[in-house]
């Protein structure tokens, strides 16, 4: 079992490495609509969804990154899976962002997702804390409680 401090430091090292590549990091959040929540209670479906998204992002030129699943909302204990993805990127042009948005919509019917980026180096720790919060705080005790949330791709 990885300690919370070790996980935090590992993820922070990944984010700092990505920031050094571009001078910023991108943060994508894909939320689950009601009709997908029952499907995404299954570990294999979560893995399949994340791998599909990672494969698409690799095809878009993102050779490294990481993701982490969250399973509940901030104020509730309801099952609300959403996927956080961090990539070495800053501003993404409308054509490229449109391809990502269309892929997510066409594959899962998800019409709303979030993309933002951070340029300020001193805000990277805050990003790590927000992405790992459910893992570090042990808030999410749902049917996928043994799921290893944090995953990375590419060479580090």
Beta strands, then each sheet from edge to edge (+ up, - down):
strand 1: 25-31
strand 2: 65-72
strand 3: 79-87
strand 4: 113-118
strand 5: 151-153
sheet 1: 4+ 1- 3+ 2- 5+
end
